[in-house]
Amino acid sequence: MATPETAVPGTVEPSVIEEKRAGGSLLTPVAAPTPDSVPDEKPALTSEQQTKYDWLLERAKSWIEVPSTQGKGGPLTDSEKQWLTRECLIRYLKATKWHEKDSEKRLLGTLAWRREYGVEELTADHISPENETGKQVLLGYDKQTRPVHYLIPGRQNTDVSPRQVQHLVFMVERVIELMPARQDTLCLLVNMAKSKNRSNTAPGIGQAREVLHILQTHYPERLGWALVINVPWVVTGFFKLIHPFMDPMTREKLKFNDDLTKYIPKEHLMKGYEGGELDFEYDHSAYWPALNELCSQRRAEQKARWEASGKHIGELEDYLKGYAAQGVAAAASTAAETQTSADAAA
């Protein structure tokens, strides 16, 4: 396995996914960031933050079951324990401004929501009709190695329904699986260009509030950038309506009608977007199975590493993604042995 000194975040072995091309146009997802894309360095935890993290970790390890008001409570599953990574706990601490009890409450709330909403039961076959026109596309990476998640409302092909929101949740889960090591945020690119076929493609206020609540409550600290282009005055008014419901930190990450090449390398930006050089054509029959095959592969790899390391709550995401050589337990053991040797030498 690669070590932190030699691994390249996001590097993958060649596969059939990368070879599916037709007429020169890419039909499938991009498997890795550009070589010169680099994630921002995350600052080390302060001693106070580390203490708060240690408290939350011990609390998470003590949880016997997931609470539910819908009859879906019960013991933590392996997949839920794997979801509770070190970085996951830190994201919830950040979201609650490092308030330990609030972060614990929110984590348990999200675990309950994931069960009650059926996040892990959403299948590619169930969601497939929503994406037949490519109204959501996961394609390429920004300059900080964030996967780019295109939202293209002009390609709307269905009427308002619960499955439309499930579609977004499904795609957010997939974009998280595509995040390379050392990166845990996404780049959202919303193209508000008018549709040639539908007069109204913007979501209703009710659906927009539901989506915002899900993203802010259950996917905290996941948004790197939200780049919104082709914003007409009507949509500007819509954003003003939902503005009060948005977290202040989220509002700061919104960029309207900005130069996209400031954020995304030209070779990873779709042609048709100003400055974009990536020749991509959305063909559902090619893209959809390729996306889900790639994500399934990533899930299997991370599960295997998690099991090999001992199935620990608080595991390192960089280890699960193959970047760190050791899992959290092995790293702690090595640190303890080093300290023991140092004490003996002294």
LUMTIKE-272357 format. One record per residue (C-alpha): residue in three letters; residue number from 1; chain; x, y, z. Coordinates in steps of 0.02 Angstrom, whole numbers, padded with zeros to 5 digits. Each point is the difference from the previous one (the first is absolute). Layout:
N
PT res   n chain      x      y      z
PT ALA NUM     A      X      Y      Z
...
***
This chain:
346
PT res   n chain      x      y      z
PT MET   1     A  00000  00000  00000
PT ALA   2     A  00060  00176 -00037
PT THR   3     A  00070  00103  00141
PT PRO   4     A -00042  00182  00036
PT GLU   5     A  00168  00048 -00076
PT THR   6     A -00028 -00086 -00166
PT ALA   7     A -00187 -00008 -00029
PT VAL   8     A -00086  00116 -00121
PT PRO   9     A -00176  00048  00056
PT GLY  10     A -00132 -00061 -00120
PT THR  11     A  00117 -00108 -00105
PT VAL  12     A -00089 -00155 -00065
PT GLU  13     A  00046 -00147 -00107
PT PRO  14     A -00057  00004 -00182
PT SER  15     A -00169 -00081 -00023
PT VAL  16     A -00137 -00028 -00126
PT ILE  17     A -00085  00154  00071
PT GLU  18     A  00137  00112 -00071
PT GLU  19     A -00002 -00083 -00170
PT LYS  20     A -00182  00026 -00045
PT ARG  21     A  00008  00135 -00133
PT ALA  22     A -00098  00025 -00160
PT GLY  23     A  00035  00123 -00141
PT GLY  24     A  00133  00085  00106
PT SER  25     A -00122  00054  00135
PT LEU  26     A  00018 -00062  00178
PT LEU  27     A -00157 -00093  00053
PT THR  28     A  00048 -00049  00177
PT PRO  29     A  00062  00078  00163
PT VAL  30     A  00177  00063  00023
PT ALA  31     A  00087 -00115  00125
PT ALA  32     A  00129  00120  00076
PT PRO  33     A  00049  00184  00016
PT THR  34     A  00130  00080 -00113
PT PRO  35     A  00181 -00030  00057
PT ASP  36     A  00024  00182  00048
PT SER  37     A -00160  00013  00103
PT VAL  38     A  00040  00006  00186
PT PRO  39     A -00116 -00003  00150
PT ASP  40     A  00014  00137  00129
PT GLU  41     A  00098 -00051  00154
PT LYS  42     A -00110 -00029  00151
PT PRO  43     A  00066  00080  00160
PT ALA  44     A  00041 -00116  00144
PT LEU  45     A -00122 -00002  00144
PT THR  46     A  00042  00113  00146
PT SER  47     A  00019 -00083  00169
PT GLU  48     A -00174  00061  00048
PT GLN  49     A -00075 -00066 -00161
PT GLN  50     A  00088 -00167  00024
PT THR  51     A -00076 -00014  00173
PT LYS  52     A -00173  00033 -00069
PT TYR  53     A  00029 -00127 -00139
PT ASP  54     A  00059 -00131  00125
PT TRP  55     A -00159  00028  00102
PT LEU  56     A -00112 -00020 -00152
PT LEU  57     A  00094 -00155 -00058
PT GLU  58     A -00024 -00085  00168
PT ARG  59     A -00184  00046 -00003
PT ALA  60     A -00020 -00074 -00174
PT LYS  61     A  00086 -00160  00055
PT SER  62     A -00124 -00013  00143
PT TRP  63     A -00156  00013 -00106
PT ILE  64     A -00100 -00161  00014
PT GLU  65     A -00133  00038 -00128
PT VAL  66     A -00065  00130 -00122
PT PRO  67     A -00156  00090  00065
PT SER  68     A -00152  00011 -00113
PT THR  69     A -00177  00063  00015
PT GLN  70     A -00052 -00102 -00152
PT GLY  71     A  00035 -00173  00067
PT LYS  72     A  00170 -00013 -00084
PT GLY  73     A  00110  00009  00154
PT GLY  74     A  00122 -00137  00045
PT PRO  75     A  00184 -00041  00021
PT LEU  76     A  00129  00091 -00106
PT THR  77     A  00035 -00095 -00160
PT ASP  78     A  00174 -00025 -00071
PT SER  79     A -00035  00126 -00139
PT GLU  80     A -00053  00129  00129
PT LYS  81     A  00157 -00030  00102
PT GLN  82     A  00105  00019 -00157
PT TRP  83     A -00091  00163 -00039
PT LEU  84     A  00054  00068  00170
PT THR  85     A  00177  00042 -00054
PT ARG  86     A  00117  00119  00089
PT GLU  87     A -00035  00132 -00133
PT CYS  88     A -00188 -00028  00014
PT LEU  89     A  00004  00038  00185
PT ILE  90     A  00107  00153 -00031
PT ARG  91     A -00121  00064 -00133
PT TYR  92     A -00143 -00006  00126
PT LEU  93     A  00107  00085  00132
PT LYS  94     A  00040  00139 -00123
PT ALA  95     A -00183  00015 -00048
PT THR  96     A -00047  00026  00182
PT LYS  97     A  00146  00118  00033
PT TRP  98     A  00086 -00135  00102
PT HIS  99     A -00143 -00024  00123
PT GLU 100     A  00019 -00182  00053
PT LYS 101     A -00178 -00039  00055
PT ASP 102     A -00077  00088 -00150
PT SER 103     A  00113 -00097 -00118
PT GLU 104     A -00049 -00164  00083
PT LYS 105     A -00184  00044 -00016
PT ARG 106     A  00020  00044 -00184
PT LEU 107     A  00099 -00158 -00039
PT LEU 108     A -00133 -00110  00079
PT GLY 109     A -00132  00100 -00093
PT THR 110     A  00086 -00032 -00166
PT LEU 111     A  00020 -00185  00037
PT ALA 112     A -00187 -00009  00035
PT TRP 113     A -00040  00101 -00157
PT ARG 114     A  00109 -00111 -00110
PT ARG 115     A -00098 -00152  00060
PT GLU 116     A -00171  00081 -00009
PT TYR 117     A  00031  00079 -00171
PT GLY 118     A  00076 -00163 -00064
PT VAL 119     A  00162  00077 -00064
PT GLU 120     A  00088 -00168 -00017
PT GLU 121     A -00154 -00078 -00083
PT LEU 122     A -00007  00126 -00144
PT THR 123     A  00050 -00101 -00153
PT ALA 124     A  00068  00052 -00169
PT ASP 125     A -00150 -00084 -00085
PT HIS 126     A -00125  00099  00105
PT ILE 127     A  00088  00166 -00032
PT SER 128     A  00044 -00033 -00183
PT PRO 129     A -00159  00077 -00078
PT GLU 130     A  00039  00165  00085
PT ASN 131     A  00169  00014 -00085
PT GLU 132     A -00042 -00059 -00176
PT THR 133     A  00027  00176 -00069
PT GLY 134     A  00159  00032  00100
PT LYS 135     A -00075  00135  00111
PT GLN 136     A  00131 -00047  00129
PT VAL 137     A  00176 -00049 -00054
PT LEU 138     A  00153 -00042  00104
PT LEU 139     A  00144  00044 -00114
PT GLY 140     A  00178  00057  00030
PT TYR 141     A  00084  00083  00149
PT ASP 142     A  00038  00179  00048
PT LYS 143     A  00172  00071  00036
PT GLN 144     A -00007 -00059  00181
PT THR 145     A -00048 -00179 -00055
PT ARG 146     A -00184  00021  00043
PT PRO 147     A -00117 -00102 -00112
PT VAL 148     A -00109  00115 -00106
PT HIS 149     A -00186 -00031  00018
PT TYR 150     A -00098  00078 -00144
PT LEU 151     A -00182  00046  00030
PT ILE 152     A -00087  00042 -00164
PT PRO 153     A -00184  00042  00037
PT GLY 154     A -00030  00037 -00185
PT ARG 155     A  00008 -00187 -00030
PT GLN 156     A -00142 -00033  00122
PT ASN 157     A -00099 -00152 -00060
PT THR 158     A -00117 -00041  00145
PT ASP 159     A -00134  00083  00103
PT VAL 160     A  00022  00043  00184
PT SER 161     A  00005 -00158  00106
PT PRO 162     A  00095 -00074  00148
PT ARG 163     A  00113 -00089 -00123
PT GLN 164     A  00068  00167 -00061
PT VAL 165     A  00071  00033  00173
PT GLN 166     A  00057 -00181  00015
PT HIS 167     A  00092  00027 -00164
PT LEU 168     A  00102  00142  00075
PT VAL 169     A  00038 -00100  00158
PT PHE 170     A  00054 -00149 -00107
PT MET 171     A  00117  00109 -00103
PT VAL 172     A  00074  00086  00153
PT GLU 173     A  00039 -00173  00071
PT ARG 174     A  00086 -00045 -00164
PT VAL 175     A  00100  00162 -00008
PT ILE 176     A  00063 -00034  00176
PT GLU 177     A  00061 -00170 -00059
PT LEU 178     A  00094  00086 -00142
PT MET 179     A  00093  00118  00117
PT PRO 180     A  00186 -00042 -00003
PT ALA 181     A  00109 -00010  00154
PT ARG 182     A  00030  00162  00096
PT GLN 183     A -00162  00073 -00068
PT ASP 184     A -00173 -00010  00077
PT THR 185     A -00094  00141 -00087
PT LEU 186     A -00082  00018 -00170
PT CYS 187     A -00014  00134 -00133
PT LEU 188     A -00180  00032 -00048
PT LEU 189     A -00028  00076 -00173
PT VAL 190     A -00178  00056 -00034
PT ASN 191     A -00045  00050 -00178
PT MET 192     A -00163  00101  00004
PT ALA 193     A -00014  00017 -00189
PT LYS 194     A -00180 -00006 -00061
PT SER 195     A -00073 -00161 -00065
PT LYS 196     A -00057 -00015 -00180
PT ASN 197     A -00135 -00123  00050
PT ARG 198     A -00065  00055  00170
PT SER 199     A -00052  00175  00053
PT ASN 200     A  00035 -00027  00186
PT THR 201     A  00146 -00106  00058
PT ALA 202     A  00041  00084  00166
PT PRO 203     A -00053 -00099  00154
PT GLY 204     A -00145  00062  00104
PT ILE 205     A  00036  00089  00164
PT GLY 206     A -00057 -00152  00100
PT GLN 207     A  00115 -00120 -00090
PT ALA 208     A  00144  00124  00007
PT ARG 209     A -00020  00017  00189
PT GLU 210     A -00004 -00190  00019
PT VAL 211     A  00159 -00019 -00102
PT LEU 212     A  00088  00139  00096
PT HIS 213     A -00050 -00078  00165
PT ILE 214     A  00068 -00170 -00052
PT LEU 215     A  00164  00070 -00065
PT GLN 216     A  00032  00117  00146
PT THR 217     A -00056 -00120  00136
PT HIS 218     A  00062 -00167 -00063
PT TYR 219     A  00146  00046 -00114
PT PRO 220     A  00088  00136  00101
PT GLU 221     A  00168  00068 -00056
PT ARG 222     A -00016 -00087 -00168
PT LEU 223     A -00016  00152 -00114
PT GLY 224     A  00160  00074 -00069
PT TRP 225     A -00074  00113 -00135
PT ALA 226     A -00174  00028 -00071
PT LEU 227     A  00026  00078 -00171
PT VAL 228     A -00163  00062 -00077
PT ILE 229     A -00001  00062 -00180
PT ASN 230     A -00127  00068 -00124
PT VAL 231     A -00098  00076  00144
PT PRO 232     A -00153  00096 -00066
PT TRP 233     A -00089  00128  00107
PT VAL 234     A -00142 -00121  00038
PT VAL 235     A  00123 -00126  00075
PT THR 236     A  00090  00139  00091
PT GLY 237     A -00166  00037  00083
PT PHE 238     A -00018 -00184  00043
PT PHE 239     A  00170 -00002  00086
PT LYS 240     A -00050  00155  00097
PT LEU 241     A -00152 -00096  00063
PT ILE 242     A  00101 -00147  00064
PT HIS 243     A  00146  00108  00059
PT PRO 244     A -00067  00015  00180
PT PHE 245     A -00004 -00189  00014
PT MET 246     A  00182 -00021 -00049
PT ASP 247     A  00143 -00014  00124
PT PRO 248     A  00112  00156 -00007
PT MET 249     A  00153 -00107 -00038
PT THR 250     A -00094 -00078 -00146
PT ARG 251     A -00044  00171 -00070
PT GLU 252     A  00185  00046 -00003
PT LYS 253     A  00036 -00149 -00113
PT LEU 254     A -00127  00055 -00132
PT LYS 255     A  00073  00081 -00156
PT PHE 256     A -00117  00070 -00133
PT ASN 257     A  00050  00014 -00185
PT ASP 258     A  00184 -00009  00044
PT ASP 259     A  00143 -00058 -00112
PT LEU 260     A -00008 -00190  00020
PT THR 261     A  00180 -00026 -00054
PT LYS 262     A  00054  00086  00162
PT TYR 263     A -00063 -00154  00089
PT ILE 264     A  00003 -00145 -00126
PT PRO 265     A  00142 -00048 -00118
PT LYS 266     A -00051  00027 -00182
PT GLU 267     A  00031 -00183 -00042
PT HIS 268     A -00125 -00050  00136
PT LEU 269     A -00133  00128 -00045
PT MET 270     A -00133 -00053 -00125
PT LYS 271     A  00002  00078 -00173
PT GLY 272     A -00145  00121 -00014
PT TYR 273     A  00051  00079  00165
PT GLU 274     A  00110  00153 -00031
PT GLY 275     A  00181 -00055 -00005
PT GLY 276     A -00043 -00185  00010
PT GLU 277     A  00100 -00124 -00105
PT LEU 278     A -00071 -00168  00059
PT ASP 279     A -00091 -00080 -00147
PT PHE 280     A -00139 -00091  00091
PT GLU 281     A -00166 -00066 -00064
PT TYR 282     A -00133 -00061  00120
PT ASP 283     A -00059 -00172 -00054
PT HIS 284     A -00099 -00078  00142
PT SER 285     A  00027 -00177 -00061
PT ALA 286     A  00189  00023  00014
PT TYR 287     A  00020  00125  00141
PT TRP 288     A -00121 -00070  00129
PT PRO 289     A  00071 -00178  00011
PT ALA 290     A  00179  00068 -00006
PT LEU 291     A -00033  00121  00142
PT ASN 292     A -00078 -00132  00109
PT GLU 293     A  00136 -00128 -00042
PT LEU 294     A  00135  00124  00050
PT CYS 295     A -00088  00045  00162
PT SER 296     A -00034 -00183  00041
PT GLN 297     A  00186 -00034 -00023
PT ARG 298     A  00045  00143  00117
PT ARG 299     A -00124 -00062  00132
PT ALA 300     A  00069 -00177 -00008
PT GLU 301     A  00180  00061  00017
PT GLN 302     A -00040  00108  00151
PT LYS 303     A -00102 -00136  00084
PT ALA 304     A  00143 -00124 -00023
PT ARG 305     A  00125  00121  00078
PT TRP 306     A -00117  00039  00144
PT GLU 307     A -00023 -00185  00037
PT ALA 308     A  00187 -00036 -00017
PT SER 309     A  00040  00137  00127
PT GLY 310     A -00120 -00069  00131
PT LYS 311     A -00166  00088 -00033
PT HIS 312     A  00033  00153  00107
PT ILE 313     A -00113  00148  00029
PT GLY 314     A  00108  00153 -00031
PT GLU 315     A  00098 -00079 -00143
PT LEU 316     A  00104  00116 -00110
PT GLU 317     A -00079  00041 -00167
PT ASP 318     A  00172  00014 -00079
PT TYR 319     A  00032 -00180  00051
PT LEU 320     A -00167 -00058 -00070
PT LYS 321     A  00044  00085 -00164
PT GLY 322     A  00169 -00085 -00010
PT TYR 323     A  00107  00154  00034
PT ALA 324     A  00055 -00029  00180
PT ALA 325     A  00099 -00158  00028
PT GLN 326     A -00079 -00039  00169
PT GLY 327     A -00172  00005  00075
PT VAL 328     A -00035  00093  00161
PT ALA 329     A  00033 -00152  00113
PT ALA 330     A  00168 -00042 -00080
PT ALA 331     A  00052  00182  00002
PT ALA 332     A -00042  00013  00186
PT SER 333     A  00098 -00160  00035
PT THR 334     A  00151  00065 -00095
PT ALA 335     A -00007  00165  00094
PT ALA 336     A -00010 -00092  00167
PT GLU 337     A  00149 -00110 -00044
PT THR 338     A  00101  00153 -00052
PT GLN 339     A -00041  00087  00164
PT THR 340     A  00047 -00155  00099
PT SER 341     A  00168 -00010 -00090
PT ALA 342     A  00031  00184  00031
PT ASP 343     A -00041 -00019  00186
PT ALA 344     A  00116 -00150  00012
PT ALA 345     A  00142  00094 -00085
PT ALA 346     A -00023  00146  00119
***
